[in-house]
Amino acid sequence: MLTGFAGKNKRISKGKKGGKKKIVDPFSKKDWYDVKAPSMFAVRNVGKTLVTRTQGTKIASEGLKGRVFEVSLADLQKNEEDAYRKMRLRVEDVQGRNCLTNFWGMDFTTDKLRSMVRKWQTLIEAHVDVKTSDGFTLRMFCIAFTKKRQGQIKRTAYAQSSQIRTIRRKMVEIMAREASSCDLKDLVAKFIPEAIGKDIEKACQGIYPLQNVAIRKVKVLKAPKFDLTKLMEVHGDYTEEVPVKVERPAEIPGAEAAEATA
């Protein structure tokens, strides 16, 4: 007779341990915070974000810091022509119910890039790692396409490999010069109207005529140590607004049952 296993399944006859767990709405423990864009953009209020309320050692503001939001430049500038550009904004600090963000990258929408690539022309790309005057290390990607010369009858507009190399060198030189001579705030102000792309197009006119020249992507590789005074400079005329409580719509009793039967 085996005695080693006696009394192992004591809980078989008993009910469920701890009884029925009370269902708590997870949103009752969360708060809404406003996301604020830096002052270089026309629209400062990006939207709202949700975070679990401070509880014990888990602080709400720590859960918000470092969050990255991807926003269309059309929404930030109230200009539909900029809809193909996406801006990445990262939460640097939380003040009251406001999340103060800073620039964290830029990208083109896939459909815009696809529409730019066509037959009978040369695509030229270049990228460079640069450091701004305020200590941000960025990787900038540039894109350009060749175009027909004035009065050209020939169908194609292909650049020679030596011309491509010269254009690429010019791109890297202009991107490095423009980025290293100013801080991040001024550099973003150059990205918005595509000023660097226009400079490259003008500089390369003598090598080969270009079109659709743009900084298609910007990545932030390294950011300097957080400095609140610099962040406040970026946010300029920022004033703390009184938060508006966002109410969740009350669930109508019996609505679920009606949906199930429908």
CORHUCOR-V160290 format. One record per backbone hydrogen bond with DSSP energy under -0.5 kcal/mol. NH is the residue of the N-H (numbers start at 0). CO is the residue of the C=O. If there is no record, write none. Layout:
NH	CO
NH	CO
//
This chain:
2	0
5	2
7	4
9	6
11	8
12	9
18	15
23	21
25	23
27	24
28	25
29	26
30	50
32	48
33	96
34	46
35	33
35	98
36	43
38	233
40	37
41	75
42	75
43	41
45	34
45	43
46	34
48	32
50	30
52	28
54	57
57	54
58	56
62	58
62	59
63	59
64	60
65	90
66	63
68	88
70	68
70	86
72	84
74	71
75	71
76	72
77	73
78	73
81	78
82	79
84	81
85	106
86	70
87	104
88	68
88	86
89	101
90	66
91	99
92	99
94	97
97	94
98	33
99	92
99	97
100	35
100	98
101	89
103	87
104	87
105	217
106	85
107	215
108	83
112	108
113	109
114	110
115	111
116	112
117	115
120	117
121	156
123	143
125	141
127	139
129	127
129	137
131	135
132	181
134	131
136	221
137	129
137	135
138	218
139	127
139	137
140	216
141	125
142	213
143	123
144	210
145	121
146	208
151	148
156	119
163	159
164	160
165	161
166	162
167	163
168	164
169	165
170	166
171	167
172	168
173	169
174	170
175	171
176	172
177	173
178	174
179	175
180	176
181	178
186	182
187	183
188	184
189	185
190	186
191	187
192	188
193	190
194	189
197	193
198	194
199	195
200	196
201	197
202	198
203	199
204	201
206	203
207	203
210	144
213	142
215	140
215	213
216	140
217	105
218	138
219	103
220	136
220	218
221	136
230	226
231	227
232	228
233	229
234	230
235	232
237	235
244	242
246	244
254	251
257	253
258	254
259	255
260	256
261	257
//
